[in-house]
Amino acid sequence: MVAVSDLKKPDCRLIAWRFSKPMTLPIPLNVTVDLIPCEISGTPTIGGRPVEVGQSRHLTEDVEVQPSFTCLARVYGPAS
């Protein structure tokens, strides 16, 4: 769950992403990302693990993503 106080921090962003092609999702040094899938089609994966709606993933390093899904991403760390 995203706490309102978390979103007020200058180093926290809430972003919507759609993954429609296979890719490596780069996670910069000192950044963490919580992915929360909200819509899936087919059999998408994050780091080789199946994606389920509402099941969050905490990421701290680059990860392989297979489509197709839409998610919310809570990003903590320095803005790029």
C-alpha positions in Angstrom: 0.0 0.0 0.0 1.2 3.5 -0.8 1.2 5.8 2.2 0.3 9.4 1.4 3.3 10.5 3.5 5.6 8.4 1.3 4.4 10.2 -1.8 5.2 13.6 -0.2 8.9 12.7 0.0 11.0 14.3 -2.8 12.6 11.0 -3.7 9.3 9.0 -4.2 7.4 8.8 -7.4 4.3 6.9 -8.5 4.3 6.0 -12.2 2.1 3.9 -14.5 4.0 1.7 -16.9 2.8 -0.6 -19.7 5.1 -3.4 -20.8 4.3 -4.6 -24.4 7.7 -5.9 -25.5 10.4 -8.0 -23.8 13.0 -5.9 -22.2 15.5 -5.5 -19.4 14.1 -3.0 -16.9 17.1 -1.0 -15.6 17.1 -0.2 -11.9 19.7 2.5 -11.2 22.0 2.3 -8.2 20.4 3.5 -4.9 16.9 3.2 -6.5 14.2 0.7 -5.5 11.0 0.0 -7.5 7.8 -1.7 -6.2 5.8 -2.9 -9.3 2.1 -3.6 -8.7 0.5 -5.2 -11.8 -3.1 -4.1 -12.4 -3.8 -5.6 -15.8 -2.3 -8.6 -17.6 -2.7 -10.4 -20.9 -1.0 -13.6 -21.9 1.6 -15.0 -19.5 3.9 -12.1 -18.5 6.9 -12.6 -16.2 9.2 -10.4 -14.1 12.5 -12.0 -13.6 11.2 -15.3 -14.8 8.4 -15.4 -12.2 4.7 -15.2 -13.3 2.9 -11.9 -12.9 -0.4 -11.8 -11.0 -2.7 -8.8 -10.7 -2.2 -7.1 -7.3 1.0 -9.1 -6.4 3.7 -6.5 -5.9 7.4 -7.1 -6.7 10.2 -5.2 -4.9 13.1 -4.6 -7.3 16.6 -3.4 -6.5 18.5 -4.5 -9.6 18.0 -4.8 -13.4 15.4 -7.5 -14.3 14.0 -9.2 -17.4 10.4 -8.4 -18.2 8.2 -10.4 -20.6 4.9 -8.8 -21.8 2.2 -7.9 -21.6 1.0 -6.1 -18.5 0.2 -2.7 -17.0 1.4 -1.7 -13.6 1.8 1.0 -11.0 5.4 1.6 -10.0 6.4 3.2 -6.8 10.0 4.4 -7.3 12.2 5.4 -4.4 15.6 7.1 -4.9 17.2 10.0 -6.6 15.4 11.5 -9.6 17.2 10.9 -12.8 
